[in-house]
Amino acid sequence: MAGRINEDDVKAVRDAVPIDAVVSEYLQLRNAGGGNLKGLCPFHDEKSPSFQVSPSKGFYHCFGCQAGGDTLDFIMKIDHLSFSEAVERLAGTAGITLRYEEGGYTAGSSGRGERIRLVEAHKAAALFYMDQLDSAEAEIGRKFLAERGFDQAAAAHFSVGYSPAGWDHLTRFLRGKGFSDKELITSGLAQDSRSGKPIDRFRGRLMWPIRDISGEVVGFGARKLRDDDNGPKYLNTPETSIYKKSQVLYGIDLAKKEIAKTSRAVVVEGYTDVMACHLAGVTTAIATCGTAFGGDHIKILRRLLMDNATAEVIFTFDGDSAGQKAALRAFEDDQKFAAETSITIAPDGMDPCDLRLAQGDAAVSGLVEARTPLFEFALRHIVSRHNLENPAGRAAALEEAAPIIKKIKNIGIQHESAVQLAGMLGMRDEQFVVKRIAQLDRWSRDRGNQPQQQRRGHSYEDIPAPSATPSGPALNLRSPSHITERELLKLALQRPALVSPAFDAYGMDEFTAPPYAAVRQAIQDAGGASLGTEDYVIRVREAAPNDTVRALVTELVVEAIHAKTVDEVYAGVQLVQVRLRAVDRRVHEIQGTMARLGPQAPPEQLAAVQEELWVLQQYGRRLRNRGAEGL
């Protein structure tokens, strides 16, 4: 068993992989000002970005849920890794060979975490399957691809492979790579047989590797090729610690940058549809993996689309009844998107793969452009179920369709849709429909004013918005004293050279908020702001007495300093204000002491108190007149 990872190697890993590069693998980041970046937090659901990253400091912090830390903390939290697993993961990315305190350099599986081992097994399996696609046995798989318009280059681009029909080809291959039978079973790549020995789960099938948003292979989708295969048409990896079908989107690793760039995502139904779209130039195409599009998928897309007002999600479904049901299910989640949702249905019930094969690449891109707003599709579906030849049918259609329009976020589109619905229903009085929908809006607002426990159901809007600036106990962000103390601590953590060496002479009692005093103590315990080394902030976080103070340190590191120009003048003002308030508090205390002593107090005691009062008053006067020079 390998021992503790060498501290110098841990530092090398932290320095080698920029935090913004790591975080942007999971969500879109935009400029937040002050050198920081912002995005939608991956650790809790939110509509507007409160998650900030400081590339210069190497830290992140969410002002909504308080999650924060450095690059390693982020990887540990988002991928559920231990500390050593996170270090090993990033070391692999950076090409750094780790040394362990016991046993020297390590190789192979000793001491590696389960998740990393399972990911490594899947990576090796993907390469094995790709190599097998060139075998004579895989001719049937190559033919399947060719018949759908995919050549060898296309297969290689999407890492498509083939699983041999024998019982244990992959199992024996992975054993040779050092993986244990237990790891193969746990990964879902193998399964127990009647003999008690593991056998390959996938045999004689075309294989698509399923990657998470960071690009790691976490599972496979396997397509049936032979009539004597009694299994399902598509067989996916079972649920494992690294593969959860409700939380992965096929093609997201290839599409994420273009989704973030164009603020558009195209959701299709299968692996070959994703391939067809990408090859036709629609490089924002993704698909679910053996499950309906749901809430966890929405969260992934929202983090890429962020809060862009022009963002759009386009669903492509077959024109059959199953496709229509899928579209209506998608519409039920429409309000969970920070984006407009649309639908497009190919002619003659063709999917994008069939359409590309029949009519070429232009037809696929044209299909996407010919989209219809999802709410309009839902309206037409509702109206089609009613008899519009009589007043009762038209009234019933209106009552069912009106709530659909009421849900539309854009008020202008809501009004136009009301007019459009009146036309669908054959109602000449358009204003009657508009007024009916307005009545629903008023009812909804009245309902929203009820206590939450009196309402039926629960909507996305019921979730309380996170506080913009959550803080520890005894913090009052409207207090001038606390505001200044917070600014001074941010300077001490982010720009220590501007406040050194004066800051290191400040006592804990000069910070009136206990959490700020605790941060000041942590800075002192770490060696002081004058230390200013590369790992200065890391040392302060390690010196924090508990997770609450540690989280506040990270928050102060990431939060922007409230000044257009952060220089010695601004730093001097904060230093003076904190010290001056401390002096004034002490003056007030001494004046109270003198009042309590009275004129009958012993002369020597009274003289000592008067002398301290005089010194403090002179010091306060010097600070007011000379500013930072008076410190």
C-alpha positions in Angstrom: 0.0 0.0 0.0 1.4 3.4 -1.0 1.8 6.0 1.7 1.2 9.7 1.9 1.8 11.7 -1.3 4.9 13.9 -1.1 4.0 17.4 -0.2 6.2 19.0 -2.9 4.3 16.8 -5.5 1.0 18.0 -4.1 2.1 21.6 -4.5 3.4 20.9 -8.0 -0.1 19.4 -9.0 -1.9 22.5 -7.6 0.4 24.8 -9.5 0.3 22.8 -12.7 -3.4 22.8 -13.4 -5.1 26.2 -13.4 -8.4 26.2 -11.5 -10.3 27.9 -14.3 -9.3 25.2 -16.8 -10.5 22.5 -14.4 -13.8 24.2 -13.5 -14.6 25.1 -17.2 -14.7 21.4 -17.9 -17.9 21.3 -15.9 -19.6 24.7 -16.5 -19.4 27.8 -18.5 -17.4 30.7 -17.0 -17.7 34.4 -17.8 -16.0 37.5 -16.7 -17.1 38.6 -13.3 -14.8 41.6 -13.0 -11.8 42.1 -10.8 -10.0 39.2 -12.6 -12.6 36.8 -11.4 -14.9 34.5 -13.4 -18.5 33.4 -12.6 -20.9 30.6 -13.6 -23.8 28.6 -12.3 -22.9 26.6 -9.3 -22.5 22.8 -10.0 -23.2 22.0 -6.4 -26.7 23.5 -6.0 -29.4 24.6 -8.4 -29.6 28.3 -9.2 -30.9 30.6 -11.9 -28.3 33.3 -11.7 -24.5 32.8 -11.2 -23.2 33.1 -7.7 -20.3 30.7 -8.2 -17.0 32.6 -8.6 -13.5 31.5 -9.5 -10.3 33.5 -8.9 -7.7 32.2 -11.4 -4.9 34.3 -9.9 -5.5 32.9 -6.4 -6.4 29.4 -7.5 -9.7 29.3 -5.5 -13.4 29.1 -6.1 -16.3 30.1 -3.8 -20.1 29.9 -4.2 -21.9 32.8 -2.5 -25.1 30.8 -2.7 -24.2 27.5 -1.0 -20.9 28.4 0.6 -18.9 25.7 -1.3 -15.4 26.7 -1.8 -11.7 25.8 -1.9 -8.9 25.2 -4.3 -8.6 23.0 -7.4 -8.2 19.8 -5.4 -11.3 20.7 -3.3 -13.3 21.2 -6.5 -12.4 17.9 -8.0 -13.0 16.1 -4.7 -16.4 17.6 -4.3 -17.7 17.3 -7.9 -16.4 13.8 -8.6 -16.7 12.5 -5.1 -13.0 11.7 -4.7 -10.7 11.4 -1.7 -7.8 13.9 -1.4 -5.3 11.4 -2.7 -7.6 10.4 -5.6 -8.0 14.1 -6.6 -4.2 14.6 -6.5 -3.7 11.4 -8.6 -6.4 12.6 -11.1 -4.9 16.0 -11.6 -1.3 14.6 -11.7 -2.4 12.3 -14.5 -3.8 15.4 -16.4 -0.5 17.3 -15.8 1.8 14.4 -16.5 3.3 14.5 -13.0 4.7 11.3 -11.5 3.8 11.2 -7.8 6.2 10.2 -5.0 4.9 8.5 -1.9 6.5 8.9 1.5 6.5 5.1 2.0 7.6 3.0 -1.0 9.1 5.7 -3.3 7.7 6.1 -6.8 4.4 4.2 -7.3 3.2 2.4 -10.3 0.2 0.2 -11.1 -2.8 -0.1 -8.9 -1.4 0.2 -5.3 -3.2 2.8 -3.3 -5.3 4.1 -6.2 -8.9 5.1 -5.4 -11.8 3.1 -6.7 -13.2 5.9 -9.0 -9.8 6.4 -10.6 -9.4 2.7 -11.1 -12.8 2.3 -12.7 -12.2 5.2 -15.0 -8.9 3.7 -16.0 -10.6 0.4 -16.7 -13.1 2.1 -18.9 -10.4 4.0 -20.8 -8.5 0.8 -21.4 -11.7 -0.9 -22.5 -12.5 1.9 -25.0 -9.1 1.5 -26.6 -9.6 -2.3 -26.7 -13.0 -2.0 -28.4 -11.7 0.6 -30.9 -8.8 -1.8 -31.9 -11.3 -4.7 -32.3 -13.4 -2.7 -34.9 -10.6 -3.4 -37.4 -10.9 -7.2 -36.9 -12.4 -9.6 -39.4 -15.2 -10.5 -36.9 -16.2 -6.8 -36.7 -17.1 -6.6 -40.4 -20.8 -6.7 -39.4 -20.2 -3.6 -37.3 -18.4 -1.7 -40.0 -21.2 -2.6 -42.4 -23.8 -1.3 -39.9 -21.9 2.0 -39.7 -21.4 2.3 -43.5 -25.1 1.7 -44.1 -25.8 4.7 -41.9 -23.3 7.0 -43.6 -20.4 6.6 -41.2 -16.9 5.9 -42.5 -13.8 4.9 -40.6 -12.9 8.5 -39.8 -16.3 9.1 -38.3 -16.0 6.0 -36.2 -12.6 7.1 -35.0 -13.9 10.6 -34.2 -16.5 9.2 -31.8 -14.3 6.3 -30.6 -16.8 3.7 -31.8 -15.6 0.1 -31.2 -16.6 -3.5 -31.3 -16.9 -6.1 -28.5 -15.8 -9.6 -29.6 -18.4 -12.3 -29.4 -16.4 -14.6 -27.1 -17.0 -14.9 -23.4 -14.0 -13.2 -21.9 -11.9 -11.3 -24.4 -12.1 -8.0 -22.6 -11.8 -9.6 -19.2 -8.6 -11.3 -20.1 -7.2 -8.1 -21.7 -8.0 -6.0 -18.6 -6.5 -8.7 -16.2 -3.3 -8.3 -18.2 -3.4 -4.6 -17.5 -3.5 -5.3 -13.8 -7.2 -5.0 -13.0 -8.7 -7.4 -10.6 -11.9 -9.4 -11.1 -13.6 -7.4 -8.4 -12.8 -4.1 -10.3 -14.1 -5.5 -13.5 -17.4 -6.6 -11.9 -17.7 -3.3 -10.0 -17.1 -1.3 -13.2 -19.9 -3.1 -15.1 -17.5 -4.2 -17.8 -17.8 -7.8 -16.7 -20.5 -9.9 -14.9 -20.6 -13.1 -12.9 -21.2 -16.3 -14.8 -22.7 -19.7 -13.7 -19.2 -21.0 -13.3 -18.4 -18.2 -10.8 -15.8 -16.6 -13.1 -16.4 -13.2 -14.6 -17.3 -12.9 -18.3 -17.6 -9.9 -20.6 -20.9 -8.0 -20.2 -20.8 -6.8 -23.9 -20.3 -9.4 -26.6 -20.6 -9.2 -30.3 -21.9 -5.6 -30.3 -21.0 -2.2 -31.7 -19.7 0.0 -28.8 -20.1 3.7 -28.1 -18.1 5.0 -25.1 -20.1 7.3 -22.9 -18.1 10.1 -21.4 -18.9 12.5 -18.6 -18.6 16.3 -19.1 -14.9 16.2 -18.3 -14.2 13.7 -21.1 -13.7 10.6 -18.9 -15.2 7.3 -20.2 -17.6 6.2 -17.5 -19.8 3.7 -19.4 -20.8 2.2 -22.8 -23.8 1.9 -25.0 -23.8 -1.4 -27.0 -25.9 -1.9 -30.2 -27.2 -5.4 -31.1 -25.9 -6.6 -34.5 -26.9 -10.3 -34.9 -30.3 -12.0 -34.9 -29.0 -14.7 -32.6 -28.3 -12.1 -29.9 -31.3 -12.5 -27.5 -30.5 -9.3 -25.6 -32.1 -5.9 -26.0 -31.5 -3.7 -29.1 -29.4 -1.4 -27.0 -27.6 -2.5 -23.8 -26.0 0.1 -21.5 -23.6 -0.1 -18.7 -25.5 -0.8 -15.4 -25.6 1.9 -12.7 -22.2 2.1 -11.0 -20.4 4.6 -8.8 -19.1 6.4 -11.9 -22.1 5.9 -14.3 -25.6 7.1 -13.5 -27.7 7.3 -16.7 -29.8 10.2 -15.4 -26.6 12.3 -15.0 -24.8 11.7 -18.3 -25.4 13.0 -21.8 -23.8 11.3 -24.8 -21.7 13.7 -26.8 -21.5 16.3 -24.1 -17.7 16.2 -24.0 -17.6 17.0 -27.7 -20.5 19.5 -27.7 -19.9 21.5 -24.5 -17.7 24.2 -25.9 -19.9 24.9 -28.8 -23.0 24.9 -26.6 -21.4 27.5 -24.3 -20.2 29.5 -27.4 -23.5 29.5 -29.3 -25.9 29.3 -26.3 -27.7 26.5 -28.1 -28.1 22.8 -27.4 -29.8 20.2 -29.7 -31.2 17.1 -27.9 -31.5 14.0 -30.1 -32.6 10.5 -29.3 -29.6 8.2 -30.1 -25.9 7.7 -30.5 -26.1 7.6 -34.4 -28.2 10.8 -34.3 -25.5 12.6 -32.4 -22.9 11.4 -34.9 -25.1 12.5 -37.9 -25.7 15.9 -36.4 -22.0 16.6 -35.6 -20.9 15.4 -39.0 -23.5 17.7 -40.6 -22.2 20.7 -38.7 -24.7 20.7 -35.8 -21.9 20.2 -33.2 -24.2 21.1 -30.2 -26.0 17.8 -30.5 -26.3 15.5 -27.4 -28.4 12.5 -26.4 -29.6 10.8 -23.2 -28.4 7.3 -22.5 -31.3 4.8 -22.2 -33.5 7.2 -20.2 -35.9 10.1 -20.6 -34.5 13.6 -20.6 -34.9 14.8 -17.0 -34.0 17.2 -14.2 -30.3 16.2 -13.8 -29.8 16.6 -17.6 -31.4 20.1 -17.4 -28.9 21.1 -14.7 -26.0 20.1 -16.9 -27.2 22.1 -19.8 -28.1 25.1 -17.6 -24.6 25.3 -16.3 -23.3 25.5 -19.9 -26.0 27.9 -21.2 -25.8 30.0 -18.0 -28.2 32.9 -17.8 -28.0 34.0 -21.4 -31.3 35.5 -22.5 -30.9 34.2 -26.0 -30.1 30.6 -24.9 -32.1 27.8 -26.6 -32.6 24.1 -26.2 -33.9 22.3 -29.3 -35.4 18.8 -29.1 -35.7 16.5 -32.1 -38.2 13.7 -31.8 -39.7 11.1 -34.1 -43.1 12.1 -35.5 -44.7 9.0 -34.0 -46.8 8.9 -30.8 -43.9 8.0 -28.7 -42.0 11.0 -30.0 -44.9 13.3 -29.3 -45.2 12.0 -25.7 -41.5 12.6 -25.2 -41.9 16.2 -26.5 -44.7 16.8 -24.1 -42.7 15.4 -21.2 -39.9 17.8 -22.2 -42.4 20.7 -22.1 -43.3 19.9 -18.6 -39.8 20.8 -17.6 -39.7 23.9 -19.8 -39.7 26.4 -16.9 -36.7 24.7 -15.3 -34.6 26.0 -18.2 -33.0 29.4 -18.3 -33.6 29.1 -22.0 -36.2 29.0 -24.7 -37.2 25.5 -25.7 -38.1 24.4 -29.2 -39.0 21.2 -31.0 -38.3 19.9 -34.5 -39.7 16.8 -36.2 -38.2 15.4 -39.3 -40.5 14.6 -42.3 -41.8 11.0 -42.7 -40.8 10.2 -39.2 -37.1 10.1 -40.0 -34.5 10.7 -37.3 -31.4 12.9 -38.0 -29.4 9.9 -39.0 -32.0 8.7 -41.5 -32.4 12.3 -42.8 -28.7 12.8 -43.4 -28.5 9.5 -45.2 -31.5 10.3 -47.4 -31.0 14.0 -48.1 -27.5 15.0 -46.9 -25.9 17.2 -44.3 -27.8 20.4 -45.3 -31.1 18.6 -44.5 -30.0 18.0 -40.9 -28.9 21.6 -40.3 -32.2 22.7 -42.0 -34.2 20.5 -39.7 -32.7 22.2 -36.7 -33.4 25.7 -38.1 -37.0 24.8 -38.9 -37.8 24.4 -35.2 -41.1 25.3 -33.5 -41.4 26.8 -30.0 -42.2 23.9 -27.7 -45.1 25.7 -26.1 -46.6 26.1 -29.6 -46.2 22.4 -30.2 -47.9 21.7 -26.9 -50.8 24.1 -27.7 -51.4 22.4 -31.1 -51.4 19.0 -29.4 -54.0 20.1 -26.9 -56.2 21.8 -29.4 -56.1 18.8 -31.7 -57.7 16.6 -29.0 -60.9 18.7 -28.8 -63.9 19.1 -31.1 -63.7 22.7 -32.3 -67.0 22.4 -34.2 -69.1 23.3 -31.1 -68.8 26.0 -28.4 -68.3 23.4 -25.6 -65.2 21.9 -27.4 -63.7 25.3 -28.0 -64.2 26.3 -24.4 -62.7 23.0 -23.1 -59.7 23.5 -25.4 -59.2 27.1 -24.1 -59.3 26.0 -20.5 -56.7 23.3 -21.1 -54.4 25.5 -23.3 -54.6 28.7 -21.3 -52.3 27.5 -18.5 -49.7 26.6 -21.1 -49.6 30.2 -22.3 -49.6 31.5 -18.8 -46.2 29.6 -18.2 -44.4 31.5 -21.0 -41.7 33.6 -19.5 -41.6 36.3 -22.2 -44.6 38.6 -21.7 -44.6 39.7 -25.4 -44.6 36.1 -26.6 -47.3 35.3 -24.1 -49.6 37.9 -25.6 -48.9 36.9 -29.2 -49.5 33.2 -28.2 -52.9 34.2 -26.8 -53.8 35.8 -30.0 -52.5 32.7 -31.9 -54.6 30.4 -29.7 -57.7 32.4 -30.5 -57.0 31.8 -34.1 -56.5 28.0 -33.5 -59.8 27.8 -31.7 -61.6 29.9 -34.3 -62.6 32.5 -31.8 -63.1 36.0 -33.3 -62.8 37.7 -30.0 -59.1 37.6 -29.4 -59.3 39.8 -26.3 -61.5 37.3 -24.6 -58.6 34.8 -24.7 -56.1 37.4 -23.6 -58.3 38.3 -20.7 -58.8 34.7 -19.7 -55.0 34.2 -19.5 -54.6 37.4 -17.6 -57.2 36.0 -15.1 -55.0 33.0 -14.6 -52.0 35.3 -14.0 -53.8 37.1 -11.3 -55.0 33.8 -9.7 -51.4 32.6 -9.8 -50.1 35.8 -8.1 -52.9 35.6 -5.4 -52.0 32.0 -4.9 -48.3 33.0 -4.6 -49.2 35.3 -1.7 -50.6 32.5 0.4 -48.3 30.9 3.0 -46.4 28.1 1.2 -47.8 25.4 3.4 -51.3 26.3 2.2 -50.5 25.7 -1.5 -50.9 22.5 -3.4 -47.8 21.1 -5.1 -44.4 22.7 -5.4 -42.9 24.6 -8.3 -39.4 25.6 -9.3 -40.1 29.2 -8.4 -41.0 28.1 -4.8 -37.4 27.3 -4.1 -36.0 30.3 -2.2 -33.2 32.2 -3.9 -29.8 31.8 -2.2 -28.5 34.8 -0.3 -26.1 36.9 -2.3 -23.6 37.2 0.4 -24.0 34.5 3.0 -21.7 35.0 6.0 -20.9 33.4 9.3 -22.6 34.3 12.6 -22.3 37.8 14.1 -21.7 39.4 10.7 -23.6 42.5 9.7 -22.7 43.5 6.2 -24.5 46.9 6.6 -22.3 47.8 9.5 -19.6 50.3 8.4 -17.1 48.7 10.8 -17.7 45.2 9.4 -17.6 46.5 5.8 -14.2 48.0 6.4 -12.9 45.0 8.3 -14.0 42.7 5.5 -12.2 44.9 2.9 -9.0 44.9 4.9 -9.1 41.1 5.3 -9.6 40.8 1.5 -6.6 43.0 0.9 -4.5 41.0 3.4 -5.4 37.7 1.6 -5.5 38.9 -2.0 -2.9 41.7 -2.1 -0.9 41.2 1.1 2.0 43.4 -0.2 -0.3 46.5 -0.1 -1.1 46.2 3.7 2.2 44.8 4.9 3.9 45.1 7.3 1.3 47.3 9.1 -1.4 44.7 9.0 0.6 42.1 11.0 0.7 44.6 13.9 -3.1 44.6 14.2 -4.6 42.8 17.1 -7.5 40.3 17.0 -9.6 42.8 19.1 -9.4 45.4 16.3 -11.8 43.2 14.3 -15.3 43.5 15.9 -16.9 40.6 14.1 -15.8 37.3 15.7 -15.6 35.5 12.3 -13.2 38.2 11.0 -11.2 38.0 14.2 -10.9 34.3 13.6 -9.6 34.9 10.0 -7.1 37.5 11.4 -5.9 34.8 13.8 -5.5 32.3 11.0 -3.4 34.8 9.0 -1.2 35.3 12.0 -0.9 31.6 12.7 0.1 31.1 9.0 3.0 33.5 9.4 1.4 36.8 8.7 0.6 38.8 5.6 4.2 39.8 5.2 5.1 36.2 4.4 3.5 36.6 0.9 4.7 33.2 -0.4 3.0 31.4 -3.2 1.3 29.0 -0.9 0.3 31.8 1.5 -3.5 31.4 1.1 -3.2 27.6 1.4 -1.3 28.1 4.7 -4.0 30.4 6.0 -6.7 27.9 5.1 -4.8 25.2 6.8 -4.4 27.4 9.9 -8.1 28.0 10.2 -9.6 26.3 13.3 -12.6 24.8 11.5 -14.5 24.4 8.2 -16.6 27.5 8.9 -13.5 29.8 9.2 -11.9 28.0 6.3 -14.9 28.6 4.1 -14.9 32.3 5.1 -11.2 32.6 4.1 -12.0 31.1 0.7 -14.9 33.5 0.3 -12.7 36.5 1.1 -10.1 35.3 -1.3 -12.6 35.1 -4.2 -14.8 38.1 -3.5 -13.9 41.2 -5.5 -12.3 44.1 -3.7 -14.8 47.0 -3.8 -12.6 49.6 -5.5 -12.0 50.5 -9.2 -8.3 51.1 -8.4 -6.8 48.8 -5.8 -3.6 50.5 -4.7 -1.6 51.6 -1.7 -3.9 54.6 -1.2 -7.0 52.4 -1.0 -5.2 49.9 1.2 -4.1 52.8 3.5 -7.7 54.0 3.9 -8.8 50.6 5.1 -5.9 50.2 7.5 -6.6 53.7 9.0 -10.4 53.1 9.3 -10.0 49.8 11.1 -7.3 51.2 13.5 -9.2 54.5 14.0 -12.4 52.7 15.0 -10.4 50.6 17.4 -8.8 53.7 18.9 -12.2 55.4 19.3 -13.7 52.3 21.0 -10.8 52.3 23.5 -11.1 56.0 24.1 -14.8 55.5 24.8 -14.0 52.7 27.2 -11.4 54.8 29.1 -13.8 57.7 29.4 -16.3 55.3 31.0 -13.6 54.1 33.4 -12.8 57.7 34.4 -16.4 58.4 35.0 -16.7 55.4 37.3 -13.5 56.2 39.2 -14.6 59.8 39.9 -12.5 62.5 41.5 -12.0 60.4 44.7 -9.9 57.8 42.9 -6.3 57.3 43.9 -4.1 59.9 42.1 -1.7 57.4 40.6 -4.5 55.3 39.2 -6.3 58.3 37.8 -3.0 59.7 36.3 -2.3 56.4 34.5 -5.8 56.3 33.0 -5.6 60.0 31.9 -2.2 59.4 30.3 -3.5 56.5 28.3 -6.5 58.6 27.2 -4.2 61.5 26.1 -1.9 59.1 24.1 -4.9 57.5 22.3 -6.5 60.9 21.6 -3.2 62.2 20.1 -2.8 59.0 18.0 -6.4 59.3 16.8 -5.8 62.9 15.8 -2.6 61.9 13.9 -4.5 59.2 12.0 -7.2 61.7 11.0 -4.7 64.3 9.9 -2.1 62.2 8.3 -3.9 59.0 7.2 -1.7 55.9 6.6 1.4 57.9 7.4 0.2 58.3 10.9 0.1 54.5 11.5 
